Amino acid sequence: MNETALTEEEIGILRHALGLDRARVSYRNCYTSAPRSPHYLLCMGLVTRGLMERSVSDGTMVPFAVTDAGRAVLTTK
C-alpha cells in the first residue's frame, strides 16, 4: 500500500469530517473520536500521513480536521 492509498473506512472518515457523506459540497471540517475508539487509531494514522490534524482535546473526545492534503486526496477518489 502506498502512502496515499486509503481504505474505504479512512475515506469515509475524511468524507464525514467534511460533511460530504450528507452533501455534495463540504460544509464543515471536524471529526471527533473517543481515544479508545477504533476510529481514533484510524484518525491518528491519517494524522501521521498528513491528511488530518489533531486538535486539543477536552479529555473526553478528540477533534480532528482534514488538511488540504486530505482534501486533495478526496478529489482524486
mmCIF file of the N, C-alpha and C atoms, coordinates in Angstrom:
data_MODEL
# 
_entry.id   MODEL 
# 
loop_
_atom_site.group_PDB 
_atom_site.id 
_atom_site.type_symbol 
_atom_site.label_atom_id 
_atom_site.label_alt_id 
_atom_site.label_comp_id 
_atom_site.label_asym_id 
_atom_site.label_entity_id 
_atom_site.label_seq_id 
_atom_site.pdbx_PDB_ins_code 
_atom_site.Cartn_x 
_atom_site.Cartn_y 
_atom_site.Cartn_z 
_atom_site.occupancy 
_atom_site.B_iso_or_equiv 
_atom_site.pdbx_formal_charge 
_atom_site.auth_seq_id 
_atom_site.auth_comp_id 
_atom_site.auth_asym_id 
_atom_site.auth_atom_id 
_atom_site.pdbx_PDB_model_num 
ATOM 1   N N  . MET A 1 1  ? 0.843   -1.177 0.000  1.00 0.00 ? 1  MET A N  1 
ATOM 2   C CA . MET A 1 1  ? 0.000   0.000  0.000  1.00 0.00 ? 1  MET A CA 1 
ATOM 3   C C  . MET A 1 1  ? 0.886   1.237  0.000  1.00 0.00 ? 1  MET A C  1 
ATOM 4   N N  . ASN A 1 2  ? 0.683   2.146  -0.963 1.00 0.00 ? 2  ASN A N  1 
ATOM 5   C CA . ASN A 1 2  ? 1.480   3.363  -0.946 1.00 0.00 ? 2  ASN A CA 1 
ATOM 6   C C  . ASN A 1 2  ? 0.895   4.357  0.043  1.00 0.00 ? 2  ASN A C  1 
ATOM 7   N N  . GLU A 1 3  ? 1.618   5.442  0.277  1.00 0.00 ? 3  GLU A N  1 
ATOM 8   C CA . GLU A 1 3  ? 1.229   6.377  1.321  1.00 0.00 ? 3  GLU A CA 1 
ATOM 9   C C  . GLU A 1 3  ? -0.100  7.062  1.058  1.00 0.00 ? 3  GLU A C  1 
ATOM 10  N N  . THR A 1 4  ? -0.520  7.182  -0.171 1.00 0.00 ? 4  THR A N  1 
ATOM 11  C CA . THR A 1 4  ? -1.778  7.850  -0.460 1.00 0.00 ? 4  THR A CA 1 
ATOM 12  C C  . THR A 1 4  ? -2.943  6.876  -0.577 1.00 0.00 ? 4  THR A C  1 
ATOM 13  N N  . ALA A 1 5  ? -2.666  5.577  -0.616 1.00 0.00 ? 5  ALA A N  1 
ATOM 14  C CA . ALA A 1 5  ? -3.746  4.600  -0.699 1.00 0.00 ? 5  ALA A CA 1 
ATOM 15  C C  . ALA A 1 5  ? -4.513  4.598  0.612  1.00 0.00 ? 5  ALA A C  1 
ATOM 16  N N  . LEU A 1 6  ? -5.823  4.705  0.513  1.00 0.00 ? 6  LEU A N  1 
ATOM 17  C CA . LEU A 1 6  ? -6.678  4.759  1.694  1.00 0.00 ? 6  LEU A CA 1 
ATOM 18  C C  . LEU A 1 6  ? -7.666  3.606  1.688  1.00 0.00 ? 6  LEU A C  1 
ATOM 19  N N  . THR A 1 7  ? -8.006  3.150  2.864  1.00 0.00 ? 7  THR A N  1 
ATOM 20  C CA . THR A 1 7  ? -9.061  2.151  2.977  1.00 0.00 ? 7  THR A CA 1 
ATOM 21  C C  . THR A 1 7  ? -10.412 2.856  2.816  1.00 0.00 ? 7  THR A C  1 
ATOM 22  N N  . GLU A 1 8  ? -11.438 2.090  2.562  1.00 0.00 ? 8  GLU A N  1 
ATOM 23  C CA . GLU A 1 8  ? -12.789 2.660  2.466  1.00 0.00 ? 8  GLU A CA 1 
ATOM 24  C C  . GLU A 1 8  ? -13.185 3.335  3.776  1.00 0.00 ? 8  GLU A C  1 
ATOM 25  N N  . GLU A 1 9  ? -12.762 2.770  4.892  1.00 0.00 ? 9  GLU A N  1 
ATOM 26  C CA . GLU A 1 9  ? -13.080 3.350  6.199  1.00 0.00 ? 9  GLU A CA 1 
ATOM 27  C C  . GLU A 1 9  ? -12.381 4.703  6.394  1.00 0.00 ? 9  GLU A C  1 
ATOM 28  N N  . GLU A 1 10 ? -11.133 4.810  5.954  1.00 0.00 ? 10 GLU A N  1 
ATOM 29  C CA . GLU A 1 10 ? -10.410 6.086  6.049  1.00 0.00 ? 10 GLU A CA 1 
ATOM 30  C C  . GLU A 1 10 ? -11.055 7.142  5.145  1.00 0.00 ? 10 GLU A C  1 
ATOM 31  N N  . ILE A 1 11 ? -11.436 6.741  3.950  1.00 0.00 ? 11 ILE A N  1 
ATOM 32  C CA . ILE A 1 11 ? -12.126 7.659  3.041  1.00 0.00 ? 11 ILE A CA 1 
ATOM 33  C C  . ILE A 1 11 ? -13.434 8.116  3.679  1.00 0.00 ? 11 ILE A C  1 
ATOM 34  N N  . GLY A 1 12 ? -14.142 7.184  4.315  1.00 0.00 ? 12 GLY A N  1 
ATOM 35  C CA . GLY A 1 12 ? -15.393 7.520  4.992  1.00 0.00 ? 12 GLY A CA 1 
ATOM 36  C C  . GLY A 1 12 ? -15.199 8.535  6.108  1.00 0.00 ? 12 GLY A C  1 
ATOM 37  N N  . ILE A 1 13 ? -14.122 8.400  6.862  1.00 0.00 ? 13 ILE A N  1 
ATOM 38  C CA . ILE A 1 13 ? -13.824 9.359  7.937  1.00 0.00 ? 13 ILE A CA 1 
ATOM 39  C C  . ILE A 1 13 ? -13.562 10.743 7.355  1.00 0.00 ? 13 ILE A C  1 
ATOM 40  N N  . LEU A 1 14 ? -12.744 10.821 6.314  1.00 0.00 ? 14 LEU A N  1 
ATOM 41  C CA . LEU A 1 14 ? -12.454 12.114 5.689  1.00 0.00 ? 14 LEU A CA 1 
ATOM 42  C C  . LEU A 1 14 ? -13.720 12.742 5.122  1.00 0.00 ? 14 LEU A C  1 
ATOM 43  N N  . ARG A 1 15 ? -14.517 11.951 4.440  1.00 0.00 ? 15 ARG A N  1 
ATOM 44  C CA . ARG A 1 15 ? -15.769 12.462 3.862  1.00 0.00 ? 15 ARG A CA 1 
ATOM 45  C C  . ARG A 1 15 ? -16.731 12.927 4.956  1.00 0.00 ? 15 ARG A C  1 
ATOM 46  N N  . HIS A 1 16 ? -16.847 12.158 6.022  1.00 0.00 ? 16 HIS A N  1 
ATOM 47  C CA . HIS A 1 16 ? -17.733 12.528 7.128  1.00 0.00 ? 16 HIS A CA 1 
ATOM 48  C C  . HIS A 1 16 ? -17.259 13.834 7.782  1.00 0.00 ? 16 HIS A C  1 
ATOM 49  N N  . ALA A 1 17 ? -15.950 13.966 7.997  1.00 0.00 ? 17 ALA A N  1 
ATOM 50  C CA . ALA A 1 17 ? -15.406 15.174 8.623  1.00 0.00 ? 17 ALA A CA 1 
ATOM 51  C C  . ALA A 1 17 ? -15.768 16.427 7.824  1.00 0.00 ? 17 ALA A C  1 
ATOM 52  N N  . LEU A 1 18 ? -15.800 16.288 6.515  1.00 0.00 ? 18 LEU A N  1 
ATOM 53  C CA . LEU A 1 18 ? -16.102 17.424 5.642  1.00 0.00 ? 18 LEU A CA 1 
ATOM 54  C C  . LEU A 1 18 ? -17.591 17.561 5.332  1.00 0.00 ? 18 LEU A C  1 
ATOM 55  N N  . GLY A 1 19 ? -18.402 16.639 5.822  1.00 0.00 ? 19 GLY A N  1 
ATOM 56  C CA . GLY A 1 19 ? -19.832 16.684 5.556  1.00 0.00 ? 19 GLY A CA 1 
ATOM 57  C C  . GLY A 1 19 ? -20.211 16.142 4.200  1.00 0.00 ? 19 GLY A C  1 
ATOM 58  N N  . LEU A 1 20 ? -19.247 15.520 3.517  1.00 0.00 ? 20 LEU A N  1 
ATOM 59  C CA . LEU A 1 20 ? -19.509 15.016 2.169  1.00 0.00 ? 20 LEU A CA 1 
ATOM 60  C C  . LEU A 1 20 ? -20.260 13.692 2.161  1.00 0.00 ? 20 LEU A C  1 
ATOM 61  N N  . ASP A 1 21 ? -20.531 13.153 3.334  1.00 0.00 ? 21 ASP A N  1 
ATOM 62  C CA . ASP A 1 21 ? -21.366 11.964 3.409  1.00 0.00 ? 21 ASP A CA 1 
ATOM 63  C C  . ASP A 1 21 ? -22.850 12.339 3.377  1.00 0.00 ? 21 ASP A C  1 
ATOM 64  N N  . ARG A 1 22 ? -23.144 13.648 3.512  1.00 0.00 ? 22 ARG A N  1 
ATOM 65  C CA . ARG A 1 22 ? -24.530 14.118 3.517  1.00 0.00 ? 22 ARG A CA 1 
ATOM 66  C C  . ARG A 1 22 ? -24.813 15.181 2.467  1.00 0.00 ? 22 ARG A C  1 
ATOM 67  N N  . ALA A 1 23 ? -23.771 15.776 1.931  1.00 0.00 ? 23 ALA A N  1 
ATOM 68  C CA . ALA A 1 23 ? -23.952 16.872 0.981  1.00 0.00 ? 23 ALA A CA 1 
ATOM 69  C C  . ALA A 1 23 ? -22.916 16.766 -0.138 1.00 0.00 ? 23 ALA A C  1 
ATOM 70  N N  . ARG A 1 24 ? -23.177 17.458 -1.223 1.00 0.00 ? 24 ARG A N  1 
ATOM 71  C CA . ARG A 1 24 ? -22.246 17.445 -2.352 1.00 0.00 ? 24 ARG A CA 1 
ATOM 72  C C  . ARG A 1 24 ? -21.098 18.423 -2.154 1.00 0.00 ? 24 ARG A C  1 
ATOM 73  N N  . VAL A 1 25 ? -21.321 19.433 -1.305 1.00 0.00 ? 25 VAL A N  1 
ATOM 74  C CA . VAL A 1 25 ? -20.319 20.463 -1.033 1.00 0.00 ? 25 VAL A CA 1 
ATOM 75  C C  . VAL A 1 25 ? -19.975 20.418 0.452  1.00 0.00 ? 25 VAL A C  1 
ATOM 76  N N  . SER A 1 26 ? -18.701 20.514 0.760  1.00 0.00 ? 26 SER A N  1 
ATOM 77  C CA . SER A 1 26 ? -18.260 20.488 2.145  1.00 0.00 ? 26 SER A CA 1 
ATOM 78  C C  . SER A 1 26 ? -18.822 21.674 2.912  1.00 0.00 ? 26 SER A C  1 
ATOM 79  N N  . TYR A 1 27 ? -19.368 21.408 4.097  1.00 0.00 ? 27 TYR A N  1 
ATOM 80  C CA . TYR A 1 27 ? -19.919 22.486 4.916  1.00 0.00 ? 27 TYR A CA 1 
ATOM 81  C C  . TYR A 1 27 ? -19.364 22.474 6.345  1.00 0.00 ? 27 TYR A C  1 
ATOM 82  N N  . ARG A 1 28 ? -18.397 21.606 6.603  1.00 0.00 ? 28 ARG A N  1 
ATOM 83  C CA . ARG A 1 28 ? -17.758 21.564 7.921  1.00 0.00 ? 28 ARG A CA 1 
ATOM 84  C C  . ARG A 1 28 ? -16.372 20.952 7.764  1.00 0.00 ? 28 ARG A C  1 
ATOM 85  N N  . ASN A 1 29 ? -15.629 20.904 8.874  1.00 0.00 ? 29 ASN A N  1 
ATOM 86  C CA . ASN A 1 29 ? -14.336 20.230 8.873  1.00 0.00 ? 29 ASN A CA 1 
ATOM 87  C C  . ASN A 1 29 ? -14.022 19.801 10.297 1.00 0.00 ? 29 ASN A C  1 
ATOM 88  N N  . CYS A 1 30 ? -14.692 18.761 10.740 1.00 0.00 ? 30 CYS A N  1 
ATOM 89  C CA . CYS A 1 30 ? -14.460 18.264 12.094 1.00 0.00 ? 30 CYS A CA 1 
ATOM 90  C C  . CYS A 1 30 ? -14.908 16.809 12.197 1.00 0.00 ? 30 CYS A C  1 
ATOM 91  N N  . TYR A 1 31 ? -14.091 16.026 12.864 1.00 0.00 ? 31 TYR A N  1 
ATOM 92  C CA . TYR A 1 31 ? -14.426 14.637 13.175 1.00 0.00 ? 31 TYR A CA 1 
ATOM 93  C C  . TYR A 1 31 ? -13.965 14.410 14.605 1.00 0.00 ? 31 TYR A C  1 
ATOM 94  N N  . THR A 1 32 ? -14.839 13.929 15.461 1.00 0.00 ? 32 THR A N  1 
ATOM 95  C CA . THR A 1 32 ? -14.451 13.668 16.846 1.00 0.00 ? 32 THR A CA 1 
ATOM 96  C C  . THR A 1 32 ? -14.477 12.172 17.115 1.00 0.00 ? 32 THR A C  1 
ATOM 97  N N  . SER A 1 33 ? -13.564 11.762 17.975 1.00 0.00 ? 33 SER A N  1 
ATOM 98  C CA . SER A 1 33 ? -13.451 10.348 18.310 1.00 0.00 ? 33 SER A CA 1 
ATOM 99  C C  . SER A 1 33 ? -12.990 10.205 19.759 1.00 0.00 ? 33 SER A C  1 
ATOM 100 N N  . ALA A 1 34 ? -13.506 9.206  20.422 1.00 0.00 ? 34 ALA A N  1 
ATOM 101 C CA . ALA A 1 34 ? -13.030 8.877  21.762 1.00 0.00 ? 34 ALA A CA 1 
ATOM 102 C C  . ALA A 1 34 ? -11.656 8.224  21.639 1.00 0.00 ? 34 ALA A C  1 
ATOM 103 N N  . PRO A 1 35 ? -10.751 8.521  22.564 1.00 0.00 ? 35 PRO A N  1 
ATOM 104 C CA . PRO A 1 35 ? -9.395  7.971  22.475 1.00 0.00 ? 35 PRO A CA 1 
ATOM 105 C C  . PRO A 1 35 ? -9.330  6.445  22.436 1.00 0.00 ? 35 PRO A C  1 
ATOM 106 N N  . ARG A 1 36 ? -10.291 5.763  22.972 1.00 0.00 ? 36 ARG A N  1 
ATOM 107 C CA . ARG A 1 36 ? -10.266 4.290  22.971 1.00 0.00 ? 36 ARG A CA 1 
ATOM 108 C C  . ARG A 1 36 ? -11.022 3.674  21.793 1.00 0.00 ? 36 ARG A C  1 
ATOM 109 N N  . SER A 1 37 ? -11.525 4.507  20.917 1.00 0.00 ? 37 SER A N  1 
ATOM 110 C CA . SER A 1 37 ? -12.297 4.041  19.764 1.00 0.00 ? 37 SER A CA 1 
ATOM 111 C C  . SER A 1 37 ? -11.378 3.553  18.650 1.00 0.00 ? 37 SER A C  1 
ATOM 112 N N  . PRO A 1 38 ? -11.803 2.536  17.902 1.00 0.00 ? 38 PRO A N  1 
ATOM 113 C CA . PRO A 1 38 ? -11.023 2.118  16.727 1.00 0.00 ? 38 PRO A CA 1 
ATOM 114 C C  . PRO A 1 38 ? -10.872 3.259  15.706 1.00 0.00 ? 38 PRO A C  1 
ATOM 115 N N  . HIS A 1 39 ? -11.862 4.157  15.649 1.00 0.00 ? 39 HIS A N  1 
ATOM 116 C CA . HIS A 1 39 ? -11.773 5.285  14.720 1.00 0.00 ? 39 HIS A CA 1 
ATOM 117 C C  . HIS A 1 39 ? -10.655 6.243  15.113 1.00 0.00 ? 39 HIS A C  1 
ATOM 118 N N  . TYR A 1 40 ? -10.353 6.317  16.397 1.00 0.00 ? 40 TYR A N  1 
ATOM 119 C CA . TYR A 1 40 ? -9.254  7.169  16.854 1.00 0.00 ? 40 TYR A CA 1 
ATOM 120 C C  . TYR A 1 40 ? -7.938  6.707  16.221 1.00 0.00 ? 40 TYR A C  1 
ATOM 121 N N  . LEU A 1 41 ? -7.709  5.415  16.210 1.00 0.00 ? 41 LEU A N  1 
ATOM 122 C CA . LEU A 1 41 ? -6.485  4.880  15.613 1.00 0.00 ? 41 LEU A CA 1 
ATOM 123 C C  . LEU A 1 41 ? -6.421  5.175  14.112 1.00 0.00 ? 41 LEU A C  1 
ATOM 124 N N  . LEU A 1 42 ? -7.554  5.083  13.442 1.00 0.00 ? 42 LEU A N  1 
ATOM 125 C CA . LEU A 1 42 ? -7.598  5.411  12.014 1.00 0.00 ? 42 LEU A CA 1 
ATOM 126 C C  . LEU A 1 42 ? -7.282  6.891  11.802 1.00 0.00 ? 42 LEU A C  1 
ATOM 127 N N  . CYS A 1 43 ? -7.872  7.741  12.634 1.00 0.00 ? 43 CYS A N  1 
ATOM 128 C CA . CYS A 1 43 ? -7.612  9.183  12.525 1.00 0.00 ? 43 CYS A CA 1 
ATOM 129 C C  . CYS A 1 43 ? -6.145  9.491  12.788 1.00 0.00 ? 43 CYS A C  1 
ATOM 130 N N  . MET A 1 44 ? -5.569  8.861  13.794 1.00 0.00 ? 44 MET A N  1 
ATOM 131 C CA . MET A 1 44 ? -4.163  9.103  14.087 1.00 0.00 ? 44 MET A CA 1 
ATOM 132 C C  . MET A 1 44 ? -3.271  8.636  12.932 1.00 0.00 ? 44 MET A C  1 
ATOM 133 N N  . GLY A 1 45 ? -3.671  7.568  12.251 1.00 0.00 ? 45 GLY A N  1 
ATOM 134 C CA . GLY A 1 45 ? -2.949  7.138  11.056 1.00 0.00 ? 45 GLY A CA 1 
ATOM 135 C C  . GLY A 1 45 ? -3.032  8.181  9.955  1.00 0.00 ? 45 GLY A C  1 
ATOM 136 N N  . LEU A 1 46 ? -4.197  8.819  9.826  1.00 0.00 ? 46 LEU A N  1 
ATOM 137 C CA . LEU A 1 46 ? -4.358  9.889  8.839  1.00 0.00 ? 46 LEU A CA 1 
ATOM 138 C C  . LEU A 1 46 ? -3.538  11.117 9.240  1.00 0.00 ? 46 LEU A C  1 
ATOM 139 N N  . VAL A 1 47 ? -3.433  11.380 10.533 1.00 0.00 ? 47 VAL A N  1 
ATOM 140 C CA . VAL A 1 47 ? -2.583  12.475 11.022 1.00 0.00 ? 47 VAL A CA 1 
ATOM 141 C C  . VAL A 1 47 ? -1.133  12.203 10.654 1.00 0.00 ? 47 VAL A C  1 
ATOM 142 N N  . THR A 1 48 ? -0.682  10.987 10.887 1.00 0.00 ? 48 THR A N  1 
ATOM 143 C CA . THR A 1 48 ? 0.701   10.605 10.580 1.00 0.00 ? 48 THR A CA 1 
ATOM 144 C C  . THR A 1 48 ? 1.021   10.824 9.106  1.00 0.00 ? 48 THR A C  1 
ATOM 145 N N  . ARG A 1 49 ? 0.028   10.601 8.249  1.00 0.00 ? 49 ARG A N  1 
ATOM 146 C CA . ARG A 1 49 ? 0.240   10.764 6.803  1.00 0.00 ? 49 ARG A CA 1 
ATOM 147 C C  . ARG A 1 49 ? -0.039  12.183 6.320  1.00 0.00 ? 49 ARG A C  1 
ATOM 148 N N  . GLY A 1 50 ? -0.377  13.089 7.254  1.00 0.00 ? 50 GLY A N  1 
ATOM 149 C CA . GLY A 1 50 ? -0.598  14.482 6.899  1.00 0.00 ? 50 GLY A CA 1 
ATOM 150 C C  . GLY A 1 50 ? -1.955  14.777 6.299  1.00 0.00 ? 50 GLY A C  1 
ATOM 151 N N  . LEU A 1 51 ? -2.897  13.862 6.436  1.00 0.00 ? 51 LEU A N  1 
ATOM 152 C CA . LEU A 1 51 ? -4.218  14.047 5.840  1.00 0.00 ? 51 LEU A CA 1 
ATOM 153 C C  . LEU A 1 51 ? -5.234  14.622 6.822  1.00 0.00 ? 51 LEU A C  1 
ATOM 154 N N  . MET A 1 52 ? -4.914  14.546 8.115  1.00 0.00 ? 52 MET A N  1 
ATOM 155 C CA . MET A 1 52 ? -5.744  15.158 9.161  1.00 0.00 ? 52 MET A CA 1 
ATOM 156 C C  . MET A 1 52 ? -4.823  15.795 10.191 1.00 0.00 ? 52 MET A C  1 
ATOM 157 N N  . GLU A 1 53 ? -5.395  16.703 10.984 1.00 0.00 ? 53 GLU A N  1 
ATOM 158 C CA . GLU A 1 53 ? -4.703  17.297 12.114 1.00 0.00 ? 53 GLU A CA 1 
ATOM 159 C C  . GLU A 1 53 ? -5.503  17.006 13.371 1.00 0.00 ? 53 GLU A C  1 
ATOM 160 N N  . ARG A 1 54 ? -4.806  16.763 14.471 1.00 0.00 ? 54 ARG A N  1 
ATOM 161 C CA . ARG A 1 54 ? -5.447  16.525 15.756 1.00 0.00 ? 54 ARG A CA 1 
ATOM 162 C C  . ARG A 1 54 ? -5.459  17.836 16.518 1.00 0.00 ? 54 ARG A C  1 
ATOM 163 N N  . SER A 1 55 ? -6.607  18.183 17.097 1.00 0.00 ? 55 SER A N  1 
ATOM 164 C CA . SER A 1 55 ? -6.717  19.403 17.886 1.00 0.00 ? 55 SER A CA 1 
ATOM 165 C C  . SER A 1 55 ? -6.664  19.077 19.369 1.00 0.00 ? 55 SER A C  1 
ATOM 166 N N  . VAL A 1 56 ? -6.631  20.105 20.182 1.00 0.00 ? 56 VAL A N  1 
ATOM 167 C CA . VAL A 1 56 ? -6.607  19.943 21.634 1.00 0.00 ? 56 VAL A CA 1 
ATOM 168 C C  . VAL A 1 56 ? -7.920  19.324 22.091 1.00 0.00 ? 56 VAL A C  1 
ATOM 169 N N  . SER A 1 57 ? -7.811  18.380 23.000 1.00 0.00 ? 57 SER A N  1 
ATOM 170 C CA . SER A 1 57 ? -8.968  17.644 23.483 1.00 0.00 ? 57 SER A CA 1 
ATOM 171 C C  . SER A 1 57 ? -9.396  18.138 24.853 1.00 0.00 ? 57 SER A C  1 
ATOM 172 N N  . ASP A 1 58 ? -10.690 17.999 25.125 1.00 0.00 ? 58 ASP A N  1 
ATOM 173 C CA . ASP A 1 58 ? -11.202 18.302 26.458 1.00 0.00 ? 58 ASP A CA 1 
ATOM 174 C C  . ASP A 1 58 ? -11.075 17.091 27.383 1.00 0.00 ? 58 ASP A C  1 
ATOM 175 N N  . GLY A 1 59 ? -10.501 16.022 26.866 1.00 0.00 ? 59 GLY A N  1 
ATOM 176 C CA . GLY A 1 59 ? -10.302 14.814 27.657 1.00 0.00 ? 59 GLY A CA 1 
ATOM 177 C C  . GLY A 1 59 ? -11.304 13.717 27.356 1.00 0.00 ? 59 GLY A C  1 
ATOM 178 N N  . THR A 1 60 ? -12.455 14.072 26.803 1.00 0.00 ? 60 THR A N  1 
ATOM 179 C CA . THR A 1 60 ? -13.483 13.083 26.500 1.00 0.00 ? 60 THR A CA 1 
ATOM 180 C C  . THR A 1 60 ? -13.441 12.663 25.034 1.00 0.00 ? 60 THR A C  1 
ATOM 181 N N  . MET A 1 61 ? -13.522 13.645 24.169 1.00 0.00 ? 61 MET A N  1 
ATOM 182 C CA . MET A 1 61 ? -13.489 13.408 22.729 1.00 0.00 ? 61 MET A CA 1 
ATOM 183 C C  . MET A 1 61 ? -12.338 14.203 22.130 1.00 0.00 ? 61 MET A C  1 
ATOM 184 N N  . VAL A 1 62 ? -11.739 13.650 21.093 1.00 0.00 ? 62 VAL A N  1 
ATOM 185 C CA . VAL A 1 62 ? -10.605 14.304 20.429 1.00 0.00 ? 62 VAL A CA 1 
ATOM 186 C C  . VAL A 1 62 ? -11.073 14.792 19.059 1.00 0.00 ? 62 VAL A C  1 
ATOM 187 N N  . PRO A 1 63 ? -10.954 16.098 18.788 1.00 0.00 ? 63 PRO A N  1 
ATOM 188 C CA . PRO A 1 63 ? -11.343 16.621 17.470 1.00 0.00 ? 63 PRO A CA 1 
ATOM 189 C C  . PRO A 1 63 ? -10.208 16.518 16.452 1.00 0.00 ? 63 PRO A C  1 
ATOM 190 N N  . PHE A 1 64 ? -10.583 16.202 15.244 1.00 0.00 ? 64 PHE A N  1 
ATOM 191 C CA . PHE A 1 64 ? -9.651  16.121 14.114 1.00 0.00 ? 64 PHE A CA 1 
ATOM 192 C C  . PHE A 1 64 ? -10.207 16.980 12.984 1.00 0.00 ? 64 PHE A C  1 
ATOM 193 N N  . ALA A 1 65 ? -9.319  17.509 12.143 1.00 0.00 ? 65 ALA A N  1 
ATOM 194 C CA . ALA A 1 65 ? -9.715  18.280 10.967 1.00 0.00 ? 65 ALA A CA 1 
ATOM 195 C C  . ALA A 1 65 ? -8.936  17.767 9.760  1.00 0.00 ? 65 ALA A C  1 
ATOM 196 N N  . VAL A 1 66 ? -9.567  17.799 8.606  1.00 0.00 ? 66 VAL A N  1 
ATOM 197 C CA . VAL A 1 66 ? -8.943  17.372 7.358  1.00 0.00 ? 66 VAL A CA 1 
ATOM 198 C C  . VAL A 1 66 ? -8.018  18.489 6.868  1.00 0.00 ? 66 VAL A C  1 
ATOM 199 N N  . THR A 1 67 ? -6.819  18.132 6.477  1.00 0.00 ? 67 THR A N  1 
ATOM 200 C CA . THR A 1 67 ? -5.865  19.100 5.929  1.00 0.00 ? 67 THR A CA 1 
ATOM 201 C C  . THR A 1 67 ? -6.124  19.307 4.445  1.00 0.00 ? 67 THR A C  1 
ATOM 202 N N  . ASP A 1 68 ? -5.415  20.289 3.869  1.00 0.00 ? 68 ASP A N  1 
ATOM 203 C CA . ASP A 1 68 ? -5.512  20.496 2.423  1.00 0.00 ? 68 ASP A CA 1 
ATOM 204 C C  . ASP A 1 68 ? -5.080  19.251 1.658  1.00 0.00 ? 68 ASP A C  1 
ATOM 205 N N  . ALA A 1 69 ? -4.071  18.549 2.188  1.00 0.00 ? 69 ALA A N  1 
ATOM 206 C CA . ALA A 1 69 ? -3.626  17.316 1.539  1.00 0.00 ? 69 ALA A CA 1 
ATOM 207 C C  . ALA A 1 69 ? -4.726  16.258 1.596  1.00 0.00 ? 69 ALA A C  1 
ATOM 208 N N  . GLY A 1 70 ? -5.459  16.199 2.693  1.00 0.00 ? 70 GLY A N  1 
ATOM 209 C CA . GLY A 1 70 ? -6.577  15.262 2.806  1.00 0.00 ? 70 GLY A CA 1 
ATOM 210 C C  . GLY A 1 70 ? -7.682  15.584 1.828  1.00 0.00 ? 70 GLY A C  1 
ATOM 211 N N  . ARG A 1 71 ? -7.965  16.860 1.673  1.00 0.00 ? 71 ARG A N  1 
ATOM 212 C CA . ARG A 1 71 ? -8.970  17.271 0.683  1.00 0.00 ? 71 ARG A CA 1 
ATOM 213 C C  . ARG A 1 71 ? -8.525  16.883 -0.732 1.00 0.00 ? 71 ARG A C  1 
ATOM 214 N N  . ALA A 1 72 ? -7.244  17.094 -1.009 1.00 0.00 ? 72 ALA A N  1 
ATOM 215 C CA . ALA A 1 72 ? -6.712  16.781 -2.338 1.00 0.00 ? 72 ALA A CA 1 
ATOM 216 C C  . ALA A 1 72 ? -6.841  15.290 -2.643 1.00 0.00 ? 72 ALA A C  1 
ATOM 217 N N  . VAL A 1 73 ? -6.592  14.454 -1.648 1.00 0.00 ? 73 VAL A N  1 
ATOM 218 C CA . VAL A 1 73 ? -6.717  13.011 -1.846 1.00 0.00 ? 73 VAL A CA 1 
ATOM 219 C C  . VAL A 1 73 ? -8.158  12.661 -2.195 1.00 0.00 ? 73 VAL A C  1 
ATOM 220 N N  . LEU A 1 74 ? -9.112  13.310 -1.542 1.00 0.00 ? 74 LEU A N  1 
ATOM 221 C CA . LEU A 1 74 ? -10.516 13.000 -1.823 1.00 0.00 ? 74 LEU A CA 1 
ATOM 222 C C  . LEU A 1 74 ? -10.929 13.403 -3.223 1.00 0.00 ? 74 LEU A C  1 
ATOM 223 N N  . THR A 1 75 ? -10.348 14.445 -3.756 1.00 0.00 ? 75 THR A N  1 
ATOM 224 C CA . THR A 1 75 ? -10.739 14.876 -5.096 1.00 0.00 ? 75 THR A CA 1 
ATOM 225 C C  . THR A 1 75 ? -10.263 13.913 -6.163 1.00 0.00 ? 75 THR A C  1 
ATOM 226 N N  . THR A 1 76 ? -9.287  13.055 -5.802 1.00 0.00 ? 76 THR A N  1 
ATOM 227 C CA . THR A 1 76 ? -8.820  12.076 -6.767 1.00 0.00 ? 76 THR A CA 1 
ATOM 228 C C  . THR A 1 76 ? -9.570  10.751 -6.632 1.00 0.00 ? 76 THR A C  1 
ATOM 229 N N  . LYS A 1 77 ? -10.445 10.625 -5.658 1.00 0.00 ? 77 LYS A N  1 
ATOM 230 C CA . LYS A 1 77 ? -11.206 9.387  -5.426 1.00 0.00 ? 77 LYS A CA 1 
ATOM 231 C C  . LYS A 1 77 ? -12.516 9.406  -6.175 1.00 0.00 ? 77 LYS A C  1 
# 
